[in-house]
Each structure stands twice: as structure tokens, then as C-alpha cells.
Amino acid sequence: MFTDLMSEIRHAQKNIVNMHRWQRRSLIRKIVDELHTLRDDDLCDGVFDRNDDLDNLIFNACTSVSALAETDDAYFGLVLEEFSTLLKAMSDVIRRQSALSAELH
């Protein structure tokens, strides 16, 4: 799912001017769902458990899907870039945490 979503984000960034509002909303919802998945991933050994800022970001993104989808193309592109960076960072943390746990066991 993660690599598919990252590909979808890259495609959206390249074709942002042609995206309909419903497509933008759908993409933001997928991103929020992936943030939830990564945050709750069993492989991260609770590394994101006490991160109120992450919880607030996910909550705010979830409640702002329509507003984010209505932004102009340039701002929406920035939103996608920031979400992409966050998703990559979280995925890297989980992968490293998983590798470290495997080494210790």
C-alpha cells in the first residue's frame, strides 16, 4: 500500500492542474488512512505512541480533507510534498525499528 500511495502522490504532483476536487479529497483520505496505519503499526514497537503532535496532525488532516482539496494548485502541491516527506520518514522509522528489533532477538 505504501509504495502505491507514494506513486499516486508523485503522479498527482505531476498532474495537479488536471485533478478534480473529488480526486484531491480521495488522495488526502488515503494519505490520512496511511498515517493512521503507520502510527498504529505493530512493527514500530510503540515509537509513535506518545506523539501528541502526530495525533493532532492526523486529526486536523482528517477534519480538513475538503478544505485541503479546495486549495489552489501550488498550495495543494506543497501539502502533498509535506505529507510525502512525513510518510517516508515514518516508514523509515518503522523499518529501522523493525530491523533493530530483529537484531536484538
C-alpha positions as CSV (number, residue, x, y, z in Angstrom):
1,M,0.0,0.0,0.0
2,F,2.8,2.5,1.0
3,T,4.6,2.3,-2.4
4,D,1.3,2.5,-4.3
5,L,0.4,5.6,-2.3
6,M,3.8,7.2,-2.9
7,S,3.4,6.6,-6.6
8,E,0.0,8.1,-6.5
9,I,1.3,11.2,-4.7
10,R,4.1,11.6,-7.3
11,H,1.6,11.2,-10.1
12,A,-0.7,13.8,-8.5
13,Q,2.2,16.2,-8.1
14,K,2.9,16.0,-11.8
15,N,-0.7,16.3,-12.9
16,I,-2.1,18.6,-10.2
17,V,-3.7,21.1,-12.6
18,N,-5.9,18.3,-14.0
19,M,-7.1,16.9,-10.7
20,H,-10.7,17.3,-9.8
21,R,-11.7,18.2,-6.2
22,W,-13.1,14.7,-5.6
23,Q,-9.7,13.2,-6.7
24,R,-7.9,15.5,-4.3
25,R,-10.2,14.6,-1.4
26,S,-9.7,10.9,-2.2
27,L,-6.0,11.2,-2.2
28,I,-5.9,13.2,1.1
29,R,-8.2,10.5,2.7
30,K,-5.7,7.8,1.5
31,I,-2.9,9.7,3.0
32,V,-4.7,10.1,6.3
33,D,-5.5,6.4,6.3
34,E,-1.8,5.6,5.7
35,L,-0.8,7.9,8.5
36,H,-3.2,6.0,10.8
37,T,-1.8,2.7,9.6
38,L,1.8,3.7,10.1
39,R,1.1,5.3,13.5
40,D,-0.6,2.1,14.8
41,D,1.8,-0.4,13.1
42,D,2.8,-3.2,15.4
43,L,6.3,-3.2,13.9
44,C,7.1,0.2,15.3
45,D,7.0,-1.0,18.9
46,G,5.1,2.0,20.0
47,V,7.6,4.6,18.8
48,F,4.7,6.9,17.8
49,D,2.5,6.1,20.9
50,R,3.2,9.2,22.8
51,N,3.4,11.7,20.0
52,D,0.6,14.2,20.6
53,D,1.8,16.4,17.6
54,L,1.4,13.5,15.3
55,D,-2.1,12.7,16.7
56,N,-3.1,16.4,16.3
57,L,-1.8,16.4,12.7
58,I,-3.7,13.3,11.8
59,F,-6.9,14.7,13.5
60,N,-6.5,18.1,11.7
61,A,-5.8,16.5,8.4
62,C,-8.8,14.2,8.8
63,T,-11.2,17.1,9.6
64,S,-9.7,19.3,6.9
65,V,-9.9,17.0,3.9
66,S,-12.4,19.1,2.0
67,A,-10.6,22.4,2.8
68,L,-7.3,20.9,1.7
69,A,-8.8,19.7,-1.5
70,E,-10.1,23.2,-2.3
71,T,-6.8,24.9,-2.1
72,D,-5.1,26.3,-5.1
73,D,-2.7,24.1,-7.1
74,A,0.5,25.5,-5.7
75,Y,-0.6,25.1,-2.1
76,F,-2.0,21.6,-2.7
77,G,1.3,20.7,-4.2
78,L,3.1,21.8,-1.0
79,V,0.6,19.8,1.1
80,L,1.4,16.7,-0.9
81,E,5.1,17.3,-0.6
82,E,4.9,17.7,3.2
83,F,2.7,14.6,3.5
84,S,5.1,12.6,1.3
85,T,8.1,13.6,3.4
86,L,6.2,12.7,6.6
87,L,5.1,9.3,5.2
88,K,8.7,8.5,4.1
89,A,10.1,9.5,7.5
90,M,7.6,7.4,9.4
91,S,8.2,4.4,7.1
92,D,11.9,4.7,7.6
93,V,11.5,4.8,11.4
94,I,9.3,1.7,11.3
95,R,11.7,-0.1,9.0
96,R,14.7,0.8,11.2
97,Q,12.8,-0.1,14.4
98,S,11.9,-3.5,12.9
99,A,15.5,-4.2,11.9
100,L,16.7,-3.2,15.3
101,S,14.2,-5.5,17.0
102,A,15.2,-8.3,14.7
103,E,18.8,-7.9,15.6
104,L,18.1,-7.8,19.3
105,H,16.1,-11.1,19.2
